[in-house]
């Protein structure tokens, strides 16, 4: 009987860990969907809500490294000044992988259909759960 109880506890614990990871991944996908929707409305401020609002945010792009939430937003606003440039964004998610408790990396592709010319690329972003919310703390997009 003790062995059966121990086995039940082990299965319940593994299921709880699995469910937590599934919940984390679903929440991260929700952040990315919210970002897509904001971008497609030409709402760059809304898009940036998925990022950690900190001077420690890192964005690695074709122009090098940008540090800080506000500087990243400023760069987006300069590079995408109108709906002609923001166009319609979609993500293809290839992997969401746990790094450690409350941290995941996400690998995927972005697809931008727009009047100013289409753009496609790849990204690797790192999410961390901060004060109960999933936020991007580092972004490598090219």
KABEL-V796690 format. One record per residue. N is the residue number from 1. PSI is psi in whole degrees, 0 to 359 (999 if undefined). BURIAL is + if it has 24 or more other C-alpha atoms within 12 Angstrom, else -. Layout:
n psi burial
N PSI BURIAL
N PSI BURIAL
This chain:
n psi burial
1 319 -
2 321 -
3 320 -
4 318 -
5 318 -
6 317 -
7 317 -
8 315 -
9 319 -
10 314 -
11 318 -
12 320 -
13 313 -
14 320 -
15 320 -
16 317 -
17 316 -
18 317 -
19 320 -
20 316 -
21 320 -
22 319 -
23 318 -
24 313 +
25 320 +
26 319 -
27 321 +
28 317 +
29 325 +
30 318 -
31 314 +
32 322 +
33 319 -
34 321 +
35 314 +
36 312 +
37 317 +
38 314 +
39 315 +
40 347 +
41 9 -
42 35 +
43 82 +
44 329 +
45 318 +
46 320 -
47 319 +
48 350 +
49 342 +
50 349 +
51 153 +
52 121 +
53 81 +
54 151 -
55 347 -
56 354 -
57 138 +
58 132 +
59 121 +
60 114 +
61 192 -
62 338 -
63 11 -
64 204 -
65 134 -
66 133 +
67 131 +
68 144 +
69 311 +
70 319 +
71 322 -
72 314 +
73 315 +
74 318 -
75 319 +
76 315 +
77 324 -
78 321 -
79 338 -
80 70 +
81 346 -
82 172 -
83 330 +
84 328 -
85 326 +
86 320 +
87 220 +
88 120 +
89 138 +
90 148 +
91 145 +
92 113 -
93 126 -
94 330 -
95 139 -
96 113 +
97 130 +
98 132 +
99 309 -
100 183 -
101 128 -
102 23 +
103 134 +
104 154 +
105 148 +
106 129 +
107 141 +
108 195 +
109 150 +
110 147 +
111 122 +
112 113 +
113 121 -
114 161 -
115 328 -
116 4 -
117 134 -
118 154 -
119 140 -
120 152 -
121 189 -
122 161 +
123 156 +
124 117 +
125 150 +
126 125 +
127 144 +
128 142 +
129 116 +
130 121 -
131 42 -
132 2 -
133 143 -
134 124 +
135 146 +
136 124 +
137 341 +
138 141 +
139 124 +
140 108 +
141 132 +
142 999 -
